[in-house]
Amino acid sequence: MALFQHWQSPVFQNKITEVNMNKFSRFITIILIVSFCGFIIAACGSGPSSPSGGSAGLGRPAWINNPGSVYPDSVYIVATGSGRDQQQAQYTARVNLLGIFGMKLSDEVTIEEVSQQISAGNQTTNTGTITASQKISASASGILAGAEIKENWNDGREFYALAIMERSKTRDLYTGIINRLTQSINEILNIPNRNTIDGYSRYRLAANLAEDIDDCVKVLAFVGGTASVPAGLRSKNDYLTEARNIAATIPVFVTITRGAENDPERRILSAFQRAVGNVGFRTGDANSPYVLQVTLALSEVQLPNQTNKFARYEITANLIQRSTNQGVIPAYSINGREGHLNLSEAQQRAVRAAETKINNEFRGELEDHLSSIR
């Protein structure tokens, strides 16, 4: 769910309108914070009402052991959670609600800090930020759009919370999200020439949106709203296949424009060629529409009180569109140093270290950037 949490953000809508496919910065800006806080704050909507933030003296409320007796299953999807404080209880309730849809928290993208407010009775208090043990993934926050923390209670030792999603409202909300995302895909793919890096990028973004749509369909299926799912939806894999097909038509020429003498075994050149090929592009010649221009510098590093010799490598790689002579993505740049008893061996070690670094990371960075350009 790389982009789902941004579907209603003004920033996202502007970028779609302009077909600006910047990566939305894996991600999590205003809409995520709003969704998260809105999810935490007790709702004032329809449905059963009971005092939030109760205490031991009021007796254990029925919704803790039997939430269906207060929030009937025909109207609501509910999950309870408990913890050592109210914040943890609410977090657990959200995780349990996510589990109802067969989804789990991701270990990848997490919200490090989200300022949040919790309503208790007539008072609203700031609780600071989520602790390290209470990180919740971006995908979790996205899939829980429209959810509410409806109840809070504690007995002086244990804290409890109840999260709900109203079925009818959820159907309307997720139907709207699917329609918006489908429209966005149509706008993104409305291009005159698909067999370009721009076309490749657009299909990669469409794949991310298709994944979000699939998650929305899962929610609709659970709440009985599959009748409103548009016909003919394409899967994430469909768009990724199209992206790979486009890449296979695009030749990219990889060349070291400065410092080729520092790569006599062609280790650096070959590392970049492998990465470009693994993304799916063809090997091109000097007349290719795209060229990856690499520079490689090796220099001796003088370190005090050292008997070893040290060599420093500095490498940059720019993917250039030949027709405009403009960079397609931000330049890739790495540097480091290696040492040995003699300078020649230190330089060889530096080149090998650079090769390893390129092999480990350049393909991923290239794909990430190419999935976010306009």
N, C-alpha and C positions, 0 to 999 in steps of 0.2 A: 504494500500500500504506500508506495513512495510518494504519491502526490495527493491522496484522497483528502487529507486534512486541510488542503488549501482550496477545495472546490468552490467555497463561497467567499473566499478572500477577494477584496477589490484588487489587490496586487495580482492575484492569479488571473482574474478576469481580464485585466488590462493586458497581461502578457499573452493570453490566448488570443485576444482581439488583434494584437499586433503580430501574432504568431511568433512571439519572442519566447523561445524555448530555453531560457536560462534555467538552470537546474533547480531553482527555488530552494537552493541551499539546504540540501538534505536535512534540514528544512525548517520548520517549526517556529513560525513567527507569530503574528498577531492572532490568526484564526485558531491556532493550536492552544494558545493561552486562553482565549475566549472560550473555546470548547471545553477546555479542562476546568476552568473556573465555573462555567455554567453547569458543568456536570456535577461539581462538588456542592454548589449552593442549593439548598433545599428548594424544591419547586413550589410554585403557588398555583399550579394548574389544577385541572379537574382530577377527581379520584378521591379515595378516602383520605381523610386528614386526621392526624394525631399529633400530639406535641412532640417536637424534635428536641433532642438533647435531654431526655428524661434522666432521672436518677434512681438510686436504689429504693428510696422511700415510696416511689410511685408503683412499684410492682413490675414484674417482668412482662413486657408487652407481648401480645399474641403473635405479632409478625416475626419474632425471632425464631420460634420453633415451627410455626405454621403460617408463613407469609400469605399463602393462598386464602386463608380465612379472612384476611383484611384486604388483600389485593388479588381478586379472582383471576385465575389463569386465562379466562376467556377475554379479559380486558388488558392484562399486564403481563410482561415478562419481568420476573423479579429474581434477585440474588441477594443473599445476606453475607456479611463478613464480620469478623471480630478481630480484635487486636489489643495491644497494651495501651493504646490511646486512640482518640477518635479519628485521627488522621490515618493511622494504620488500618483501622476497621473499614474506613471508606475505601482505601486502596484495595483491600482484600475483596470488598463487595464488587468493585469494578472488575477485578481480575476474574472473579467467579461469574460475573455477568458475561464477560468476554468468552469464558469457557463454554457457556451455553450454546454459542454459535460454533463450537468446535475449533476455536482459535486460541492461540497462546501468545504470551509476550515474546517479543523478539529480543535477542541479546545484542542486536546491532545498534540501531539508532534509538537513543534514549533521551529523555528530557532531563538535563542535568539540574536545572533550576526552573521552577515555575512558581511565581508568587501566587498564593491562593488565599481565598477567604472561605470561612465556614460559618454558616448562620446557625445560631443556637437560640431558639426562642425569638426574641425581638432584638437580639444583639448580633452584630457581625464583627468578627475578630480576624485580624491578619495572623496567619500561622507561619509566615516565613516561607521556607522552601521545602521541597520533598527531600528526605534523607536518602543517602546512597542505597539503603536497602529497600527504598520505596520508589525507585525509578519505574516509569511506565513507558512503554515504547510508543513511538509515533503511530504505528499501526493500531495499537490498542486504543489510543485516543480517537483515531479516525473512525474505527468501527463502532465506537460507542457514541457517535453523534446522536443527539436527541435523548440521551440517558440522563437520569437525575438521581441524586442522593435524596431520598424521600424521608428517611427516618434515621435518627441517631438516639442511642440510649446507652447508659452504663450502670453497673451495679456497684460501683465503687472500686472494683478490681478489674473487670473486663469491660471493654467498650464494643458496641455493636453498631452496625449501619446496614441500611437496606437501599439497594439501587434498583430502579425500575425503568422500564421502557414501555410506554403505552402503545399497544398494538396498532390502533388506527392512526395515531400520529406518526408512528414509525413507518407504516406503509406509505403515507403521504410524503414523508421526509425523504425516504430512500428512493422512491419513484422519481422525485424531483432531482435527486443527486444523479441518478442514472441518466436521466434526460439531459442534464447539463453536461455530464462527462461525454455522452455520446455526441452531443452537438460540438463540443470542444474537439473531439477526434476528427469530426468531419471538417472543421475549419483548419485544423493542423495539416490535414492531408490534401487540402485544396491547393495544389501546387502545379505549375506548368511543366516542370522537369523533375521527375522523381529520381533519376539516376545520377544524383550528385550527393556530395556529403551532406548538404542541407536536407535532401530527401531521406537519406539514411537516418539523420538525426530525428526527423519528424516521425518516422516509423518507430524508432526506439521510444520516443515519448508516448506515442499512441499505445505502445505495449504496456507502459506503466499505467496509463489511464484505464486500459482494458482490464488490468489486474484489479484495479480499484472497483470497476464495475462488477467484476465477478464476486468480490466480497459483498457488495451491496445486494446482489442477487441472492446470496446465501442468507442474508438477513431477511430479505423479503420472503424467501421460501419458508423460513421459520415462523414468520408472523402471518403467513397465509396471503401474501400479496403477489404471488408469481404471475397472476393474470395481467398485471400491469407492466411486466417486463417486455420491452420492445423485442420484436422478432428480428432475427438476423444478426444478433450480436456476435462479434468476432472475438476470439480469445487472445490472450497475451502472446501465446506461441505463434498465432497467425501473423501478428505484426512483426514479431522477431524474425520469423522466416522471411518476410518481405524485406526487412532491413538487411538480412544476410544476402538475399538475392541482389539487392541494390549494391552492396559492398563488392560483390563479386564482379560487377561491371566496371568498377572504378580502379584505374591503375594509379599507384602511388610510387614515385621514384624516391629512393632513399640514398642520400649522398652525404659524405663528409666534406663540407665546403672549406673548412679550415682545420688543420691539424691532422690530416690523413697520415702524415709521416709518423705520427705517434701511435698508429694502429696498424703496424705491419702485418699482423696476423688476422686482421679484419675482425677482431673480436667485437669491437663496439659497433661497427657497421652491421655485422651479422645479427647482433642482439636486437638492434632497431628493426632490421628487416623481418626477423621472426615475429616481433611484436605486431608489426603492421599486417603481416600475413595471417597471424592468428586472429586478428580482429575480423579478417575476411576479405581484405583488399587484395587486388592483383599486384604482382610485381611489375612496376612500370619502368620506362626508360626516360631519358632526359626530356622528352617531349610530352610527358604525362601532364594531365591537368592539375595534379597535386604533387608536391614534392616535400619530403621531410628533410630539411636542411640541418645538418649536425655540425657542431664545432667541438673540437677536442683539444684541450690545452693541458700540458704536463709541465710542471715546474718544480725545481728543487726547493725544499723548505729547510731553512736554517733554524735549528732548535738549540738553545744553549745547553751545555753540559750533556750532550748526546754523542756517543760514538757512532751510532747508526746514521745512515743517510735516509732522508725522507723525501718522497715525491708526492706532490699534490695534483689531483686531477680535477678539471672543471669542464663540464659538458653541458651543452644546451641543444635542444632540438625544437625546431619550429616547423609546424605543418603549414605550408604556404599554398594558397590557390594561385596558380600561375597567371590566370587571366587578369587578376587584380593586384597581384604581388602583395597580398595582405595575408596576415596570419589567420588561420581558421580557428585555432584554439589558443589558449595561453601557452607560452613557451614552457617546455619541460626543462628543468635545470637541476643538476646534481653536482656535488663536489665532495671531496674527501682526501685523505692522505694515507699512505702506507710506508712502512720503513723496512730497511734491511742493511746489512753491512756495507753493501755497495749501491750506488745510485741506480745503476742499470736494473738490478733486481728489484729495487724499490719501485721503479717506474713500471716494470712488468706486473708487480703485485697491484699497483694502483689501477692499471688497466683491467686486470682480472676482477678486482673489487667493483669497479664501475660496471663491468659486464654483468656481474651477479645482480647488482642493484637494478639495472635496466631490465634484466630477465624477470625479476620479482615484481616490479611495480609499473613499468611503462605501459604494458597492455591495459591494465586496469584503469590507469589515469587517462589513457587515450579513449577508451570506451566511455568513461564517465563524461569527459568533456564533449565527445562527439554526440552524446545523448542530450546535450543541453544547449547546443548552439542554435542560432536562428537560421 
